[in-house]
Amino acid sequence: MIRPARPQDARRIAYLDVETWRTTYAGVLSADYLVGLSERRREAGWRGVILREPRDVRVAVNAAGTIVGFGSCGPNRGDRSFTGEVFTLYVAPDWQNQGIGKRLLIALFRRLVAAGRRSAILWVLRDNPSRFFYERLGGRQIRRKPLAVGGAAIEAIAYGWPDLPAFLAEVSSEDREPEP
């Protein structure tokens, strides 16, 4: 089930945030940087985001009630040719390749459209092996930019969806979840 995040979800979201970074970027970013990621700081940050705008953060919950993925979205922070932005989308490694990421992305796109944002951009580090997931879901590489992450120079790639309503109209009914 996909639902809006609640303040009490911040701890689990922070855990997933840190652990997915450590798993995904091992060997890409320095071990010192990854070990230094703080769940406590991320928990405080996520709690603040959820309290400000809970509808912009979605969580994927398994049958046991455990959060196994999350994502966040809002107005585009940069390039104004896309009105919305997906800021984060992470699924626990043991829960990947089960359609959860796709359902989360659809839920985030639905949220953006409900907020009047008809297009979206999403930035991902070039060395993230999951970035091809976005291409399979219709994202087009639209730009690249250099970043410094943990002292490492790395490239980020932007994927864009210029027409979210059209994308959502094409999504099959089994991938849709009712808005909670």
C-alpha positions as semicolon CSV with decimal commas, in nm:
position;residue;x (nm);y (nm);z (nm)
1;M;0,000;0,000;0,000
2;I;0,117;0,353;-0,078
3;R;0,007;0,626;0,163
4;P;0,108;0,977;0,273
5;A;0,383;0,979;0,535
6;R;0,312;1,054;0,900
7;P;0,553;1,220;1,146
8;Q;0,606;0,887;1,324
9;D;0,735;0,743;0,992
10;A;1,040;0,971;0,999
11;R;1,264;0,721;1,182
12;R;1,201;0,438;0,934
13;I;1,231;0,675;0,637
14;A;1,567;0,798;0,770
15;Y;1,685;0,440;0,816
16;L;1,591;0,350;0,457
17;D;1,742;0,673;0,328
18;V;2,080;0,600;0,487
19;E;2,083;0,226;0,416
20;T;1,989;0,261;0,049
21;W;2,266;0,518;0,003
22;R;2,515;0,286;0,172
23;T;2,408;-0,006;-0,045
24;T;2,369;0,179;-0,374
25;Y;2,683;0,389;-0,357
26;A;2,930;0,146;-0,196
27;G;3,239;0,163;-0,415
28;V;3,116;0,486;-0,577
29;L;3,134;0,721;-0,279
30;S;3,394;0,695;-0,004
31;A;3,331;0,448;0,276
32;D;3,399;0,727;0,528
33;Y;3,126;0,941;0,376
34;L;2,875;0,656;0,371
35;V;2,954;0,546;0,727
36;G;2,919;0,909;0,837
37;L;2,561;0,940;0,714
38;S;2,349;1,013;1,019
39;E;2,010;0,852;1,065
40;R;1,942;1,091;1,352
41;R;1,998;1,402;1,137
42;R;1,800;1,253;0,852
43;E;1,517;1,162;1,089
44;A;1,493;1,522;1,209
45;G;1,499;1,643;0,849
46;W;1,230;1,401;0,735
47;R;1,010;1,482;1,035
48;G;1,029;1,851;0,939
49;V;0,942;1,780;0,576
50;I;0,648;1,562;0,676
51;L;0,514;1,819;0,922
52;R;0,537;2,096;0,661
53;E;0,372;1,906;0,376
54;P;0,278;1,545;0,450
55;R;0,107;1,502;0,113
56;D;0,442;1,548;-0,063
57;V;0,597;1,242;0,104
58;R;0,469;0,893;0,026
59;V;0,559;0,561;0,186
60;A;0,519;0,205;0,063
61;V;0,402;-0,026;0,340
62;N;0,412;-0,407;0,326
63;A;0,140;-0,640;0,460
64;A;0,305;-0,641;0,805
65;G;0,284;-0,261;0,822
66;T;0,657;-0,200;0,772
67;I;0,768;0,086;0,549
68;V;0,973;-0,066;0,266
69;G;1,007;0,240;0,041
70;F;0,945;0,612;0,027
71;G;0,952;0,909;-0,205
72;S;0,903;1,282;-0,197
73;C;0,809;1,551;-0,444
74;G;0,719;1,917;-0,477
75;P;0,776;2,223;-0,690
76;N;1,084;2,214;-0,910
77;R;1,382;2,364;-0,730
78;G;1,567;2,463;-1,045
79;D;1,484;2,430;-1,414
80;R;1,147;2,597;-1,457
81;S;1,071;2,414;-1,782
82;F;0,942;2,136;-1,554
83;T;0,695;2,245;-1,288
84;G;0,737;1,953;-1,048
85;E;1,026;1,754;-0,912
86;V;1,065;1,412;-0,756
87;F;1,323;1,471;-0,484
88;T;1,365;1,115;-0,354
89;L;1,256;0,763;-0,440
90;Y;1,406;0,473;-0,247
91;V;1,301;0,111;-0,197
92;A;1,468;-0,126;0,051
93;P;1,700;-0,363;-0,140
94;D;1,503;-0,673;-0,035
95;W;1,185;-0,518;-0,176
96;Q;1,319;-0,399;-0,512
97;N;1,201;-0,546;-0,842
98;Q;0,849;-0,603;-0,708
99;G;0,678;-0,297;-0,857
100;I;0,702;-0,086;-0,542
101;G;0,922;0,181;-0,701
102;K;0,684;0,211;-0,994
103;R;0,383;0,246;-0,763
104;L;0,564;0,508;-0,556
105;L;0,661;0,706;-0,866
106;I;0,301;0,694;-0,992
107;A;0,177;0,814;-0,651
108;L;0,427;1,101;-0,655
109;F;0,326;1,197;-1,009
110;R;-0,040;1,190;-0,906
111;R;0,043;1,419;-0,615
112;L;0,224;1,660;-0,845
113;V;-0,071;1,672;-1,084
114;A;-0,314;1,725;-0,794
115;A;-0,097;2,022;-0,690
116;G;-0,120;2,170;-1,042
117;R;0,219;2,051;-1,164
118;R;0,191;1,891;-1,507
119;S;0,555;1,796;-1,567
120;A;0,837;1,656;-1,356
121;I;1,211;1,630;-1,336
122;L;1,413;1,387;-1,125
123;W;1,788;1,395;-1,061
124;V;1,986;1,076;-1,003
125;L;2,357;1,011;-0,965
126;R;2,501;0,868;-1,285
127;D;2,649;0,567;-1,107
128;N;2,318;0,464;-0,950
129;P;2,243;0,127;-1,115
130;S;1,870;0,183;-1,065
131;R;1,863;0,489;-1,288
132;F;1,757;0,281;-1,587
133;F;1,432;0,217;-1,400
134;Y;1,336;0,576;-1,484
135;E;1,405;0,519;-1,853
136;R;1,182;0,211;-1,850
137;L;0,908;0,433;-1,708
138;G;0,933;0,688;-1,985
139;G;1,183;0,930;-1,831
140;R;1,407;1,097;-2,085
141;Q;1,758;1,216;-2,007
142;I;1,736;1,591;-2,040
143;R;2,055;1,722;-1,882
144;R;2,362;1,642;-1,678
145;K;2,554;1,835;-1,415
146;P;2,865;1,781;-1,205
147;L;2,823;1,742;-0,830
148;A;3,053;1,703;-0,533
149;V;2,922;1,436;-0,294
150;G;3,130;1,343;0,006
151;G;3,440;1,489;-0,155
152;A;3,391;1,292;-0,477
153;A;3,324;1,451;-0,814
154;I;3,028;1,273;-0,966
155;E;2,778;1,343;-1,239
156;A;2,403;1,373;-1,190
157;I;2,155;1,300;-1,467
158;A;1,814;1,462;-1,493
159;Y;1,521;1,261;-1,623
160;G;1,213;1,447;-1,739
161;W;0,848;1,370;-1,793
162;P;0,697;1,665;-1,985
163;D;0,333;1,553;-1,962
164;L;0,236;1,384;-1,636
165;P;-0,138;1,362;-1,714
166;A;-0,058;1,172;-2,036
167;F;0,183;0,943;-1,849
168;L;-0,077;0,871;-1,582
169;A;-0,346;0,804;-1,844
170;E;-0,124;0,532;-1,991
171;V;-0,057;0,362;-1,658
172;S;-0,238;0,033;-1,633
173;S;-0,506;0,001;-1,368
174;E;-0,315;-0,263;-1,169
175;D;-0,041;-0,007;-1,102
176;R;-0,282;0,250;-0,965
177;E;-0,366;0,274;-0,602
178;P;-0,652;0,483;-0,466
179;E;-0,551;0,811;-0,308
180;P;-0,568;0,766;0,072
